[in-house]
């Protein structure tokens, strides 16, 4: 089974900061990776798919990169609405695996 | 506007079977472009994929749950369902239904989630 490991688990940042979250796969997953944002009491929201494609309606300050085993989610200038938990997810026809999540907190 | 809505009992006794239904509106569950699936989240913890189903009835399950999970689809009602047997307190979670795109992936529409508590 493919394991997805995110780092850090918690990140403290200020409004306007550039924020980067890393996700590593235990083996190559090509670009079959998505990123989600989840706020308390809400369903996750898809931000990025195929590692770097921005979902419709998602602000351009969000970007994704990487392929193979190492991926990053970058928020270019953190906004108040961005304080949330972020999950990476590997997917293919047969399965999905989530990372453990990264909580972005107010510094 | 695509919407998904989970329904089912909020309390299930240990050893019994958890049953949930997801009703899809604003689009057809019979589209060949999407998978339909279930994801859960124990209180205060991360997301766990349970399984997916295609409109044709093809199913894909998390290996760790496969022996206890059945996902089915009812195209006439535009619904799909989850059954999880022999539940324990560890199955207490918010259960989400979601749609994912076949070609590009990613769960792009989600239900609001429903909390299922396993307790006697």
Interface residues (C-beta under 8 A of the other chain):
Chain A: X1 X32 X34 X36 X38 X42 X43 X44 X45 X46 X48 X49 X50 X53 X55 X87 X89 X91 X92 X93 X94 X95 X96 X97 X98 X99 X100 X101
Chain B: X37 X39 X46 X47 X48 X49 X52 X60 X62 X63 X96 X98 X100 X101 X104 X105 X106 X107 X108 X110 X111 X112 X113
